[in-house]
Amino acid sequence: MQPTTLFYIFIAIIVISFIVDKILDTLNVKHFDDKIPDKLADVYEEQEYKKSQEYKKTNSKFSNLTSTFSILLTLVFFFADGFKYVDDFARSYTDQPILVALIFFGVIMFGSDFLTTPFSYYQTFVIEEKFGFNKSTKKIFWLDKLKGWLMSIVLGGGILSLIIWFYQFAGENFWIYAWVLVAVFSLLINLFYAKLIVPLFNKQTPLEDGELKSAIEKYAQKVGFTLNNIFVIDGSKRSTKANAYFSGFGSQKRITLFDTLINDLETDEIVAVLAHEVGHYKRKHIVFNLASSILLTGFTLFILSLFINSSILSEALGISIPSFHIGLIAFGILYSPISEITGLLMNYISRVFEYQADNFAKETFAAKPLISSLKKLSKNSLSNLTPHKSYVFVHYSHPTLLERIENLEK
């Protein structure tokens, strides 16, 4: 295969992916004004429903703008030999492969972030502000951005450096060492995410003694779930949207409640939401997701090892000197259709797991408070109650609200 042919395959993959996304978005937009199903009629009052429709349409238009800007920028970068210029820039400072790769990805990351930050800023301080969701300040916004950069440099740069180092001494077998590295890192992040990462962005405090804590502990004891760590996170400093999540294993497991969740829901509704989260743990979903992620990473790294030595990957991007970082970029594009397929499969499995967790909550606690909590959370986030089935199939990791309620009412 000629490098020019491969180059146009890259372009085709990028453009086709964009077109498919736009088709799905268009199908979804056509259902924004659908009549709300009878079982969801009590979610919104008339004015609230009009507000949710406006919110969906505003976000859709903004998404079209940002995605169009992104693909045009990408195509210009490809046709203007952008990768070659960045690679030449990196090599003007050093010939050391790891440092060249770090400079290369650093320029691309910061350049991309510089161009897209205005969109993120507008999303937060104009759209989310207009619809009453934003609670963030400009100081928090820029501090989050800075912390994100630092994490990318330290964690992303560190892992990339080690993987290239493995490649230098192990050749095509580098993928085995890289797989072990990523597996260990994933396990540690799952274990200590709440202690190491979350505190960089949010304050966590133990749930105070009272009715809610007693109700949670009573339920946990009933289902044989040892729970010593219940925390409240200050999600309200950024948004009014509510959430709850489970993290960790063994002695490190904990349940974290957003303060907005506690403010929005009644005690039995919060316990029902937590029963759902406990269901994920009891049904081994967390272990499955971690294991499947590690296996999929191993498969991807193995496929990468088969192609990384191919000079045609670098030549297709206009670069005469083969290198790991250029091969990684090219492989990432070629692999993206496979990634889309595995993403569809993982989303399907995730939706099945959500039903199982809902059923666990229904069987061990009650369906009614979980239904009412789901309706309240959908209302407070102005959720789309009538998404297109194709859009759900491709993008949703959770069943729709209607599907979840119908399942809980069985």
Rosetta blueprint (number, residue, H / E / L):
1 M L
2 Q L
3 P H
4 T H
5 T H
6 L H
7 F H
8 Y H
9 I H
10 F H
11 I H
12 A H
13 I H
14 I H
15 V H
16 I H
17 S H
18 F H
19 I H
20 V H
21 D H
22 K H
23 I H
24 L H
25 D H
26 T H
27 L H
28 N H
29 V H
30 K L
31 H L
32 F L
33 D L
34 D L
35 K L
36 I L
37 P L
38 D H
39 K H
40 L H
41 A L
42 D L
43 V L
44 Y L
45 E L
46 E H
47 Q H
48 E H
49 Y H
50 K H
51 K H
52 S H
53 Q H
54 E H
55 Y H
56 K H
57 K H
58 T H
59 N H
60 S H
61 K H
62 F H
63 S H
64 N H
65 L H
66 T H
67 S H
68 T H
69 F H
70 S H
71 I H
72 L H
73 L H
74 T H
75 L H
76 V H
77 F H
78 F H
79 F H
80 A L
81 D L
82 G H
83 F H
84 K H
85 Y H
86 V H
87 D H
88 D H
89 F H
90 A H
91 R H
92 S L
93 Y L
94 T L
95 D L
96 Q L
97 P H
98 I H
99 L H
100 V H
101 A H
102 L H
103 I H
104 F H
105 F H
106 G H
107 V H
108 I H
109 M H
110 F H
111 G H
112 S H
113 D H
114 F H
115 L H
116 T H
117 T H
118 P H
119 F H
120 S H
121 Y H
122 Y H
123 Q H
124 T H
125 F H
126 V H
127 I H
128 E H
129 E H
130 K H
131 F L
132 G L
133 F L
134 N E
135 K L
136 S L
137 T L
138 K H
139 K H
140 I H
141 F H
142 W H
143 L H
144 D H
145 K H
146 L H
147 K H
148 G H
149 W H
150 L H
151 M H
152 S H
153 I H
154 V H
155 L H
156 G H
157 G H
158 G H
159 I H
160 L H
161 S H
162 L H
163 I H
164 I H
165 W H
166 F H
167 Y H
168 Q H
169 F H
170 A H
171 G H
172 E H
173 N H
174 F H
175 W H
176 I H
177 Y H
178 A H
179 W H
180 V H
181 L H
182 V H
183 A H
184 V H
185 F H
186 S H
187 L H
188 L H
189 I H
190 N H
191 L H
192 F H
193 Y H
194 A H
195 K H
196 L H
197 I L
198 V H
199 P H
200 L H
201 F L
202 N L
203 K L
204 Q E
205 T E
206 P E
207 L L
208 E L
209 D L
210 G L
211 E H
212 L H
213 K H
214 S H
215 A H
216 I H
217 E H
218 K H
219 Y H
220 A H
221 Q H
222 K H
223 V L
224 G L
225 F L
226 T L
227 L L
228 N L
229 N L
230 I E
231 F E
232 V E
233 I E
234 D L
235 G H
236 S H
237 K H
238 R L
239 S E
240 T L
241 K L
242 A L
243 N L
244 A E
245 Y E
246 F E
247 S E
248 G L
249 F L
250 G H
251 S H
252 Q H
253 K L
254 R E
255 I E
256 T E
257 L E
258 F E
259 D H
260 T H
261 L H
262 I H
263 N H
264 D H
265 L L
266 E L
267 T H
268 D H
269 E H
270 I H
271 V H
272 A H
273 V H
274 L H
275 A H
276 H H
277 E H
278 V H
279 G H
280 H H
281 Y H
282 K H
283 R L
284 K L
285 H H
286 I H
287 V H
288 F H
289 N H
290 L H
291 A H
292 S H
293 S H
294 I H
295 L H
296 L H
297 T H
298 G H
299 F H
300 T H
301 L H
302 F H
303 I H
304 L H
305 S H
306 L H
307 F H
308 I L
309 N L
310 S L
311 S H
312 I H
313 L H
314 S H
315 E H
316 A H
317 L L
318 G L
319 I L
320 S L
321 I L
322 P L
323 S L
324 F H
325 H H
326 I H
327 G H
328 L H
329 I H
330 A H
331 F H
332 G H
333 I H
334 L H
335 Y H
336 S H
337 P H
338 I H
339 S H
340 E H
341 I H
342 T H
343 G H
344 L H
345 L H
346 M H
347 N H
348 Y H
349 I H
350 S H
351 R H
352 V H
353 F H
354 E H
355 Y H
356 Q H
357 A H
358 D H
359 N H
360 F H
361 A H
362 K H
363 E H
364 T H
365 F L
366 A L
367 A H
368 K H
369 P H
370 L H
371 I H
372 S H
373 S H
374 L H
375 K H
376 K H
377 L H
378 S H
379 K H
380 N H
381 S L
382 L L
383 S L
384 N L
385 L L
386 T L
387 P L
388 H L
389 K H
390 S H
391 Y H
392 V H
393 F H
394 V H
395 H H
396 Y L
397 S L
398 H L
399 P L
400 T L
401 L H
402 L H
403 E H
404 R H
405 I H
406 E H
407 N H
408 L H
409 E L
410 K L
